[in-house]
Amino acid sequence: MSKINHIAIIMDGNGRWAESRCRPRIWGHVRGAAQISDVVEAADHFGIKALTLFAFSTENWCRPKEEVSSLFTLLRKYIERERQKIIRNKIRFRVIGDIFGLPEKTRDLILDLEEKTRLSTGLKLNFAFDYGGRSEIINSVNKFIHQSPGQLISESDLYENLYLVDSGDVDLLIRTGGDCRISNFLLWQMAYAELYFTKTKWPEFSTEEFRKIYYEVSLRQRRFGGIDTPLDLVSNLVEAKAHKASMQHKVE
Ligand code: FPP
């Protein structure tokens, strides 16, 4: 079995789910937001280290104003509703992305909960909000250039300047709603992720389906570019480097 430490989810299909029931798209988001709590609880029970949920992308600003502001409101309501439970369950809460475009009250709630759970040792729960994977990478490079002018950037320098330095690489990406793409989500962290696309639209995504996907993907053999099953990506890279060095030595 391969170890899954970090799951990322693209919670897609809210709008189509609502439209197919002749309801406004916003209704789909309301029902979608109501699913999140059970999914977080299930992830906590699996014992994984991190769960990252895509709630609003940099591209979602193109949507009608009412839809955008309903997503802001749902984020605020989610935090107000779940705050105590998150603290009690020792969940470490983070929002990644540009939270400065959010209404002040929501931003304050986010910053307060991030601070209150800063030392929590349980599941790391990350919401990606006004988030884009490319801009995360660009920000990281710019931070590095600012700190170390004139130096060449390494993979670990880049990684250390990303938003989610303590959640690690993504092991499993789940996308609901039937589309098979990663939509600018966690591009760096997903280099070796297992991908799982389900036709289920997010408002109908159940914890049973989540559990089934989790166990099914745990059984996949992950080789990280090798032919045996290594412990993880890092140990495989260390071994790959050592082999390269020893083979180059022989050729010389
Ligand atoms: C995609 O549905 C989903 C989103 C834009 C974000 C996910 C949002 C939620 C689950 C609700 C908000 C919850 C919080 C806590 C912020 P879509 O509208 O793209 O669906 P479609 O592909 O059917 O149009």
Boltz pocket constraint, residues with backbone or C-beta under 6 A from the ligand:
constraints:
  - pocket:
      binder: B
      contacts: [[A, 11], [A, 12], [A, 13], [A, 14], [A, 15], [A, 16], [A, 17], [A, 25], [A, 28], [A, 29], [A, 30], [A, 32], [A, 33], [A, 36], [A, 54], [A, 55], [A, 56], [A, 60], [A, 71], [A, 72], [A, 74], [A, 75], [A, 78], [A, 177], [A, 202]]
      max_distance: 6.0
